[in-house]
Amino acid sequence: MYPFTNYYDAIYRQTNKFVGDIEKAINGEYSAIDCYAKLANLAPNQKERERILEIRQDEIKHYQEFVRIYRQLTGRQPQPKIVEQCPGHYRNGLEFALQDEQKTVDFYMEIADAATDQFIKGAFHRAAIDEQNHAVWFLYFFQKAK
């Protein structure tokens, strides 16, 4: 006798996880956009403020691209929410941003690896590269703030 495997349920669970991960990425980008606006206002000089605002622009692009992907997969508009509060002190905010960006690199690479659509795979891979770059800038600013 052969065991019954319900492939539909397995595919459905995998799809739900994938869409859930994209929704989590949208919320992360939405939170980062908010946080980096606050962080830029706390920056000690114009150069750091400008760089943080450039990073924020990258996050806006990621957010918009992830929303397009989410709509394409679900046919619905996401309901983004702030999932993490940004620290109110510059140095603490830099450390928070640095750690968040590093975790996000791994998360986006997992999504890219799970994607079967080449556009989605590429979008998350490019975003992961940007996040790594952001982490380096936040580490630089964090070290300077010591």
N, C-alpha and C positions, 0 to 999 in steps of 0.2 A: 504494500500500500504506500502511496506517495502522500507526503504532507501537503496540505492546501496552503498556498501562499497567496495572499491578497495583495497583488502588486499595486492595485489602485490605491489602497490605503497607504502603502509605503511611499508611493509617488506623491500623494496628497500631503503626507506629513513632511516630506522633504521640501515640497513647494511652500508649505506654510512656514517652515523654519527659514527658508530663503527670503520670503517676503517679510517675515518678522525681523530678520537681520537688516534688510534694507530700511525698514521702518526705524530700527534702532540707529542706523547710520544717519538717517534724516534728523532724528532728534538730537544726535550728537553734534551734527553740523549746526543745527538751529541754536543749540546751547553755546557752541563755540563762537558763533557770530555775535551773540549777545555778550559773552564774556570778553571777547577781544575788543569790543567797543569800550567796555569799562576799563580794561587793561590799558588801552591806548591813552585814555584820559589820565591814567595814573603815571604814565611814562615820565621819566625825569628830564627828557630832552626831545627835541623835534625829530632827530634821526631815528630814535627808537620808536617814537609814536608813529612815524611814517611807515616803518618796517612792519609794525604790528597791524597797521591798517591795511598794508599790502597782503599780509597773511589772512586778515579778515576777508579781503576780496576773494582770495582763493577759496575760503570756506563758503562764501556765498555761491561761487561757481559750482562747488561740489554739491551744495544743498540743491541748487536748481537742477543739476543733472540727475541727482538721486530722486528728486520728486518726479522728473520726467520718466525715469525708469519705473518707479513705483506705479505711476498712472498707467504706463504701458502694460505692466504685469497684472494690475488689479482692476483697472477701469475706474478707480476712485482717486480722489484727492486726499493726500495724507493730512492728518491733524497733528502737526508738530507741537512738541512741548519742551520746555526747559527741563532737562533731566538731572543737571548738576548745577549747583550754585557756584558762582565765581567768587573767589576770595576778594575781600575789599582792600587788601594791602598789596602793593606792587610786587614785592619779592615773593610773597606767598602765591600770588596769581601766576607769576612766571613758573614757579615750581609745579603748580597745579596744571598749567598749560603744557609744560614739558612732559609730565607723566601721562597726561591725557593723549597727547600727540603720539607718544611712543606706543601706547596700548592700541591706539587707532590704526597704526601701521599694520600690526599683526591682524587685527580684526578685518581690515579691508583686504588684506592678502588672502584671508580665509574665504571671504565672499568672492573674490576674483577666482580663486581655485574651484569654488563650488559652482560658479556660473558656467552654463553651457553656451550661452549667447556671447559671441565674440565682442559685441559692443559693450555689454555689461562687464564682461571680464576686463576689457581695456579701460573702461571708466574707473573701476575700482583699483586697478593696478596703478593708473596715473595718479589717482587720489592718494594712494599709499605713498608714492614717491614724494608728492607734495607734503604730506604729513611728516615724513622723515626730515625733509628740508626745514619745515616749521620747527620741529623739535630741536634741530641744531641752532636755529636762531634764538629760541627760548633758552636753551642751555647757555649760549653766549651771553645773553642779557642777564641771566641768573648769576652767572659767574662774576660779571661786572658789578652786580648789585651787592656783592659780599662786602 
